[in-house]
Amino acid sequence: MPENDELVRRVAALEQEVEQLRQALTSHAVIDQAIGVVAAVCRLPSQESWDVLKQVSQHTNIKLREVAHLVLRWVECGRLPDEIRPVMRAAVVRTRERSGAVGAPGESGPSAPEQPCARPGRAVAPADPGRL
């Protein structure tokens, strides 16, 4: 019977590992999508967009995958949640300054909508990082 107990423990450990891997894949996809949103809206390269998301996560003490979900919600609603908006703005500015990007946020790019969530099926213009 000891070998059965060992097999049961091993199966349980493997099932737990599979579940963790599934969660990691889901989180990774959401984070990749959020990187794309930040890159497009803020006109930053992918690596710098990744840095912005990490900074927001660290400065708000919100898990990175949750920050990514909030960024994706921004696409749906046209407005970043208050809890991350000022931190995101500061992170974009810091990242641009560090990279030597020309122009301050708000000098180029689409203007920020301030309306509530758009109706499904309607496009919402991306927000200018200067008005995050």
C-alpha positions as CSV (number, residue, x, y, z in Angstrom):
1,M,0.0,0.0,0.0
2,P,2.8,2.5,0.5
3,E,3.5,2.5,-3.2
4,N,-0.2,3.3,-3.8
5,D,0.0,6.3,-1.4
6,E,3.1,7.5,-3.3
7,L,1.3,7.2,-6.6
8,V,-1.7,9.1,-5.3
9,R,0.6,11.9,-4.0
10,R,2.4,12.0,-7.3
11,V,-0.8,12.2,-9.3
12,A,-2.1,15.0,-7.1
13,A,1.2,16.9,-7.5
14,L,1.0,16.5,-11.3
15,E,-2.6,17.6,-11.4
16,Q,-1.7,20.7,-9.4
17,E,1.2,21.4,-11.8
18,V,-1.0,21.1,-14.8
19,E,-3.5,23.5,-13.3
20,Q,-0.7,26.0,-12.5
21,L,0.5,25.7,-16.1
22,R,-3.0,26.4,-17.4
23,Q,-3.3,29.5,-15.3
24,A,0.2,30.7,-16.4
25,L,-0.8,30.3,-20.1
26,T,-3.9,32.3,-19.6
27,S,-2.1,35.0,-17.6
28,H,0.6,35.1,-20.3
29,A,-1.9,35.7,-23.1
30,V,-3.7,38.5,-21.2
31,I,-0.3,40.2,-20.4
32,D,0.8,39.9,-24.0
33,Q,-2.5,41.5,-25.1
34,A,-2.0,44.3,-22.6
35,I,1.6,44.9,-23.8
36,G,0.1,45.3,-27.3
37,V,-2.4,47.9,-26.1
38,V,0.2,49.9,-24.3
39,A,2.5,49.7,-27.3
40,A,-0.2,50.9,-29.7
41,V,-1.8,53.6,-27.5
42,C,1.4,55.0,-26.0
43,R,3.5,54.4,-29.1
44,L,6.2,52.5,-27.2
45,P,8.2,49.4,-28.3
46,S,7.0,46.1,-26.8
47,Q,9.9,45.9,-24.2
48,E,9.1,49.4,-23.0
49,S,5.4,48.6,-22.8
50,W,6.3,45.6,-20.7
51,D,8.3,47.8,-18.4
52,V,5.4,50.2,-18.0
53,L,3.1,47.3,-17.0
54,K,5.7,46.1,-14.5
55,Q,6.1,49.6,-13.0
56,V,2.3,50.0,-12.6
57,S,2.1,46.6,-10.9
58,Q,4.9,47.4,-8.6
59,H,3.8,50.9,-7.7
60,T,0.1,49.9,-7.1
61,N,0.8,46.6,-5.5
62,I,-1.6,45.0,-8.0
63,K,-0.6,41.7,-9.6
64,L,0.6,42.1,-13.1
65,R,-2.1,39.9,-14.6
66,E,-4.7,42.1,-12.9
67,V,-3.1,45.3,-14.3
68,A,-3.2,43.6,-17.7
69,H,-6.9,42.9,-17.2
70,L,-7.5,46.6,-16.3
71,V,-5.6,47.7,-19.4
72,L,-7.8,45.4,-21.6
73,R,-10.9,46.8,-19.9
74,W,-9.5,50.3,-20.9
75,V,-9.9,49.2,-24.5
76,E,-13.5,48.3,-23.9
77,C,-14.4,51.4,-21.8
78,G,-12.1,54.1,-23.2
79,R,-10.9,55.1,-19.7
80,L,-8.3,53.6,-17.4
81,P,-9.6,52.9,-13.8
82,D,-8.7,55.6,-11.3
83,E,-6.6,53.1,-9.3
84,I,-4.0,52.9,-12.1
85,R,-4.4,56.0,-14.3
86,P,-1.9,58.3,-12.5
87,V,0.6,55.5,-12.1
88,M,0.3,54.5,-15.7
89,R,0.8,58.1,-16.8
90,A,3.9,58.4,-14.6
91,A,5.3,55.1,-15.9
92,V,4.9,56.1,-19.5
93,V,6.6,59.5,-18.9
94,R,9.5,57.8,-17.0
95,T,9.9,55.2,-19.7
96,R,9.9,57.8,-22.5
97,E,12.4,59.9,-20.6
98,R,14.7,56.9,-20.0
99,S,14.5,55.9,-23.6
100,G,15.0,59.4,-24.9
101,A,11.7,59.4,-26.8
102,V,11.0,62.6,-28.7
103,G,7.9,64.6,-27.5
104,A,6.0,64.5,-24.3
105,P,2.9,62.5,-23.8
106,G,0.0,64.4,-25.3
107,E,2.0,66.0,-28.1
108,S,1.1,63.3,-30.6
109,G,-1.4,60.5,-30.9
110,P,-5.1,60.3,-30.6
111,S,-7.0,62.2,-27.9
112,A,-8.4,60.6,-24.9
113,P,-12.1,59.8,-24.7
114,E,-13.6,60.5,-21.3
115,Q,-16.9,58.9,-22.0
116,P,-18.2,55.8,-20.1
117,C,-18.1,52.4,-21.8
118,A,-19.0,52.5,-25.4
119,R,-21.9,50.3,-26.6
120,P,-20.7,46.9,-27.8
121,G,-19.6,46.9,-31.4
122,R,-18.5,50.5,-31.4
123,A,-14.9,51.4,-31.6
124,V,-13.4,53.5,-28.9
125,A,-10.5,55.7,-29.8
126,P,-7.4,54.9,-27.7
127,A,-6.4,57.3,-25.0
128,D,-3.5,59.7,-25.3
129,P,-0.9,58.7,-22.6
130,G,-0.7,62.4,-21.6
131,R,-4.3,62.2,-20.6
132,L,-4.4,58.8,-19.0
